[in-house]
């Protein structure tokens, strides 16, 4: 998450689907919580207090009058279940910095992407009216259907979602990943996924996840089956041998396929197809 905001690049930044600035001149902005919910339910992001957005999109520091009080108020609010459904942050996720000749103080709040079982993240004790999503630089209310989908997905935990702690991200075939992304881009031009790095993209579609063992990003079983370098991917075994079709480059174009026998859980192939439809339910065809 730290790569989303680098103090040395402050003048280069603009608001987007991962960054939001707020002046916070009179205390914590009410809209801060909309953004917290939106970032948590999407890809994560940073909220920067003590900064305003100019008409040309650039940022200017306005500073915080009492950063220590603002910080205390923030922690009190985010730990209030009547205000926020869940606190995803640790103390290290809130930092203050001094910028410019005037040494304006800004506060940077790093909001992680919520886990599947933690979503929806909502505010004001209202799951349907208080759940938001991020789209480019705006926060938008989720529809009832979107909220119900997140609730349904909480319980859909399959073996394919297991994080492969011993497998590095380098074991994925990035030519295949890029082919998949190109197909996504051609079918849904301008989608927010386009602005994500490869690792952020893979995490967003469930092909990679943060390991609880070492805190690093690793492929999931589904990710290895979809994008593994070799045909035989190291996925968890249940003792059942089954034939799985691997599609190189694009899952929508069955031009290049290879078959491989491997040990994997029953239903893995079907789960991957279900994942594909979910990642890309925005796609008209699969």
C-alpha positions in Angstrom: 0.0 0.0 0.0 2.9 2.4 0.7 3.7 2.6 -3.0 0.4 4.4 -3.6 1.8 7.5 -1.9 5.4 8.6 -2.0 6.1 12.0 -0.4 8.8 12.8 -3.0 6.2 12.5 -5.8 3.6 14.8 -4.1 3.6 17.4 -6.9 3.1 14.7 -9.5 0.0 13.1 -8.0 -3.6 13.6 -9.0 -6.8 12.2 -7.5 -7.7 8.8 -9.0 -9.2 5.4 -7.9 -6.4 5.0 -5.3 -5.9 8.6 -4.0 -8.2 11.2 -2.4 -7.3 14.6 -0.8 -9.4 16.6 1.6 -8.7 20.0 3.3 -10.0 19.1 6.7 -9.8 22.7 7.8 -12.6 22.4 10.3 -11.9 18.9 11.6 -12.6 15.5 10.0 -14.6 15.8 6.8 -17.9 13.9 6.8 -17.0 12.6 3.3 -13.8 10.9 4.7 -16.0 7.9 5.7 -17.6 7.6 2.3 -14.0 7.3 0.9 -12.9 4.9 3.6 -15.8 2.6 2.7 -15.2 3.0 -1.1 -11.5 2.2 -0.9 -12.0 -0.8 1.5 -14.6 -2.3 -0.8 -12.5 -1.8 -4.0 -8.7 -1.8 -4.3 -7.6 0.2 -1.2 -6.1 3.6 -1.4 -4.8 6.7 0.5 -6.8 9.6 2.0 -4.7 12.7 2.5 -5.9 15.4 4.9 -4.6 18.9 4.8 -4.5 19.2 1.0 -6.9 20.7 -1.5 -7.4 19.9 -5.2 -6.9 22.9 -7.6 -9.1 23.4 -10.7 -6.3 21.9 -12.9 -6.2 18.8 -10.7 -3.0 19.6 -8.9 -2.6 19.5 -5.1 -1.9 22.3 -2.7 -1.2 21.9 1.0 -3.5 23.8 3.4 -2.1 22.2 6.5 -3.9 20.9 9.6 -4.5 23.2 12.6 -4.3 20.6 15.2 -3.0 17.3 13.8 -2.8 15.5 17.1 -6.5 16.2 17.9 -7.5 15.2 14.4 -5.6 12.0 14.7 -7.3 11.2 18.0 -10.7 12.0 16.7 -10.1 9.8 13.7 -9.2 6.7 15.8 -12.2 7.3 18.1 -14.5 7.4 15.1 -13.0 4.4 13.2 -13.3 2.3 16.3 -16.9 3.2 16.8 -19.0 0.4 15.3 -22.0 2.7 14.9 -19.9 4.8 12.6 -17.8 2.2 10.7 -18.6 -1.5 10.4 -15.0 -2.6 10.7 -11.6 -0.9 11.4 -9.1 -2.3 8.9 -6.2 -0.1 10.0 -3.2 -0.5 12.3 -1.4 2.4 13.9 1.2 2.3 11.1 -1.5 3.1 8.5 -1.9 6.7 9.7 1.1 9.0 9.3 1.8 12.8 9.5 4.3 14.7 7.4 5.5 18.3 7.1 5.6 19.8 3.6 6.8 23.0 2.0 8.5 26.2 3.3 5.6 26.7 5.7 6.0 23.2 7.0 2.3 22.5 6.5 1.2 19.3 8.3 -0.7 16.7 6.3 -2.1 13.4 7.5 -1.9 10.3 5.2 -4.4 7.5 5.9 -3.6 4.2 4.2 -6.8 2.2 3.7 -6.2 -1.5 2.7 -8.6 -3.5 0.5 -10.9 -5.5 2.7 -10.9 -9.2 2.6 -13.8 -11.0 1.0 -15.1 -12.0 4.4 -14.9 -8.4 5.7 -17.0 -6.9 2.9 -19.2 -4.9 2.6 -17.4 -2.2 4.7 -20.2 0.3 5.4 -20.8 3.4 7.6 -23.5 4.9 9.8 -24.8 1.5 10.8 -26.6 1.2 7.5 -25.4 -1.6 5.3 -27.5 -0.6 2.2 -27.2 3.2 2.4 -23.7 3.3 3.9 -21.8 1.0 1.5 -19.7 2.8 -1.1 -17.4 1.9 -4.1 -14.7 3.8 -5.8 -14.9 4.7 -9.5 -12.0 6.8 -10.8 -11.9 9.8 -8.4 -15.4 9.5 -7.0 -17.2 7.6 -4.3 -20.6 6.1 -5.2 -23.3 4.3 -3.3 -23.4 0.6 -3.9 -26.7 -0.7 -5.2 -28.6 -3.3 -3.1 -27.6 -5.9 -5.6 -23.9 -5.1 -5.2 -24.2 -5.2 -1.4 -26.0 -8.6 -1.5 -23.3 -9.9 -3.9 -20.6 -9.0 -1.3 -22.6 -10.6 1.5 -23.0 -13.8 -0.6 -19.3 -13.9 -1.5 -18.4 -13.8 2.2 -19.2 -17.5 2.5 -17.8 -18.7 -0.8 -14.4 -19.8 0.4 -13.0 -22.6 -1.8 -9.7 -24.4 -2.0 -8.9 -22.4 -5.1 -8.7 -19.2 -3.0 -5.8 -20.7 -0.9 -2.7 -18.5 -0.9 0.4 -20.5 -2.0 2.8 -19.1 0.6 5.9 -20.9 -0.9 5.2 -19.8 -4.5 6.7 -16.5 -5.6 4.9 -14.1 -8.0 7.7 -14.7 -10.5 6.2 -18.2 -11.1 3.3 -16.6 -13.0 3.5 -16.3 -16.8 3.2 -12.6 -17.4 2.7 -13.0 -21.1 -0.5 -14.8 -20.3 -1.4 -12.2 -17.7 -0.9 -9.4 -20.2 -3.0 -11.3 -22.8 -5.8 -11.6 -20.3 -5.6 -7.9 -19.5 -5.6 -7.0 -23.2 -8.8 -9.0 -23.7 -10.3 -7.3 -20.7 -9.2 -3.9 -22.0 -10.7 -4.4 -25.5 -14.0 -5.6 -24.1 -14.3 -2.9 -21.3 -12.3 0.1 -22.4 -11.7 2.6 -19.6 -12.4 0.2 -16.7 -10.5 1.2 -13.5 -8.6 -2.1 -13.7 -6.5 -0.6 -16.6 -4.7 1.7 -14.2 -3.6 -1.1 -11.8 -0.1 -2.6 -11.9 0.1 -6.3 -12.8 0.3 -7.3 -9.1 -2.6 -5.0 -8.1 -4.6 -6.4 -11.0 -3.9 -10.0 -10.0 -4.9 -9.3 -6.4 -8.1 -7.6 -7.5 -9.3 -10.5 -9.5 -8.4 -13.1 -6.9 -5.3 -14.5 -8.7 -3.0 -13.3 -5.9 -3.4 -12.4 -2.3 -1.3 -11.3 0.8 0.0 -14.2 2.8 -0.7 -14.3 6.5 2.5 -16.2 6.9 5.0 -13.6 5.6 2.9 -10.6 4.7 3.9 -10.8 1.0 2.0 -11.2 -2.2 1.7 -14.7 -3.5 -0.4 -16.5 -6.2 -3.6 -18.2 -5.2 -4.3 -21.7 -6.4 -6.8 -20.2 -8.9 -4.1 -17.8 -10.1 -1.5 -20.6 -10.6 -4.1 -22.6 -12.6 -4.9 -19.6 -14.8 -1.4 -18.0 -15.2 1.2 -20.6 -14.0 4.5 -20.6 -16.0 4.3 -24.4 -16.5 1.4 -26.6 -17.3 1.6 -28.4 -14.0 0.9 -25.9 -11.3 1.6 -26.5 -7.6 -2.0 -26.4 -6.4 -3.3 -28.1 -3.2 -4.1 -31.8 -3.8 -7.1 -33.7 -2.7 -6.0 -37.0 -4.3 -8.2 -36.6 -7.4 -6.5 -36.5 -10.7 -8.4 -34.5 -13.3 -7.7 -32.9 -16.7 -7.7 -29.2 -16.7 -7.7 -27.0 -19.8 -5.2 -24.1 -19.7 -5.7 -21.3 -22.1 -2.8 -19.1 -23.0 -3.1 -15.4 -23.6 -6.9 -15.0 -23.6 -9.6 -16.9 -21.9 -12.1 -15.7 -24.5 -10.1 -17.0 -27.5 -9.6 -20.7 -27.4 -6.8 -20.5 -30.0 -4.0 -21.9 -28.0 -4.7 -24.6 -25.4 -2.7 -27.2 -23.6 -3.8 -30.1 -21.5 -2.1 -31.3 -18.4 -2.9 -34.0 -15.8 -2.3 -32.8 -12.3 -3.5 -33.4 -8.8 -6.0 -30.8 -7.8 -9.3 -30.5 -5.9 -12.5 -31.5 -7.5 -14.3 -28.6 -9.1 -11.2 -26.4 -9.5 -11.8 -25.8 -13.2 -15.4 -24.9 -12.6 -14.3 -22.5 -9.8 -11.9 -20.8 -12.1 -14.6 -20.3 -14.7 -16.8 -18.9 -12.0 -14.0 -16.6 -10.9 -13.5 -15.5 -14.4 -17.1 -14.5 -14.8 -16.9 -12.7 -11.5 -13.7 -10.8 -12.2 -15.1 -9.9 -15.5 -18.8 -9.8 -15.0 -18.2 -6.5 -16.6 -17.4 -8.5 -19.8 -20.2 -9.3 -22.2 -18.9 -12.8 -23.0 -16.6 -15.3 -21.5 
